[in-house]
Amino acid sequence: MNHEKIPDPTADQAIAKADRQRRLEEKHGIRIGETIYITETTMEGEHGRKTVRKIKVKVAGLYEHHIRLLFPSGYCECYTWWAFRQMRG
């Protein structure tokens, strides 16, 4: 409610979003804006030569079913939590 006794859903929505964000950060142990390393494995050629490299990425967003990562080139990509844990090691 605001000072005129009219319901204000904006404040309630902002508080709920902040609580949801904090809960996700605690659940997965990662914060928005944190810089992390992920491992990328690629197969080259027809015989499947493996190339493994570590990439420094920034966490752009946390959601219920996926995580959004910002790569150094400015490209964002979403991964499921399962796929993210596999890449993080």
C-alpha atoms as one frame of an Amber mdcrd trajectory, in Angstrom:
protein
   0.000   0.000   0.000   1.144   3.500  -0.708   0.407   6.677   1.249  -3.047
   6.966  -0.400  -4.036   3.462   0.792  -4.015   2.114  -2.795  -2.382  -1.298
  -3.346   1.011  -1.028  -5.089   1.986  -4.359  -6.666   5.274  -2.988  -8.065
   7.033  -2.970  -4.700   5.781  -6.468  -3.859   6.973  -7.792  -7.227  10.422
  -6.221  -6.775  10.800  -7.758  -3.320   9.654 -11.162  -4.590  12.148 -11.020
  -7.478  15.017 -10.106  -5.142  14.084 -12.967  -2.790  13.889 -15.438  -5.682
  17.302 -14.266  -6.945  18.886 -14.639  -3.502  17.386 -18.115  -3.100  18.796
 -19.250  -6.467  22.241 -17.835  -5.610  22.282 -19.741  -2.322  20.977 -22.954
  -3.886  23.588 -23.108  -6.660  26.465 -21.332  -4.901  27.001 -18.786  -7.662
  26.222 -15.069  -8.007  25.331 -12.792 -10.901  28.395 -10.894 -12.091  30.798
 -13.561 -10.811  33.612 -14.581 -13.166  34.117 -18.336 -13.508  35.944 -20.810
 -15.731  34.210 -23.466 -17.803  35.751 -26.290 -19.796  34.846 -26.601 -23.457
  35.529 -29.875 -25.279  35.390 -29.969 -29.074  35.879 -32.833 -31.522  37.960
 -32.131 -34.624  38.239 -34.128 -37.810  36.641 -37.421 -38.695  38.763 -39.389
 -36.197  37.494 -37.284 -33.327  40.601 -35.524 -32.044  39.579 -33.876 -28.777
  40.490 -30.310 -27.907  39.907 -29.127 -24.354  40.170 -25.480 -23.364  39.202
 -23.353 -20.394  37.151 -20.230 -21.012  36.690 -17.351 -18.591  32.992 -16.352
 -18.565  30.777 -14.067 -16.532  27.423 -15.076 -15.031  24.763 -12.876 -16.651
  21.624 -14.406 -15.152  20.288 -17.127 -12.879  16.926 -18.696 -13.550  14.954
 -21.636 -12.178  15.889 -24.093 -14.948  18.929 -22.524 -16.619  21.897 -20.159
 -16.292  22.949 -17.447 -18.766  26.683 -16.925 -19.344  28.428 -13.992 -21.027
  31.471 -14.987 -23.084  34.484 -12.667 -23.622  33.360 -11.905 -27.188  30.066
 -10.478 -25.858  28.013 -13.537 -26.802  25.462 -14.798 -24.243  24.384 -18.410
 -24.067  22.002 -20.296 -21.779  22.728 -23.734 -20.352  20.638 -26.044 -18.213
  21.957 -26.523 -14.702  22.963 -30.090 -15.542  24.995 -29.011 -18.594  26.561
 -26.159 -16.628  27.732 -28.511 -13.860  29.240 -30.806 -16.502  31.194 -27.941
 -18.064  32.295 -26.515 -14.737  33.712 -29.838 -13.604
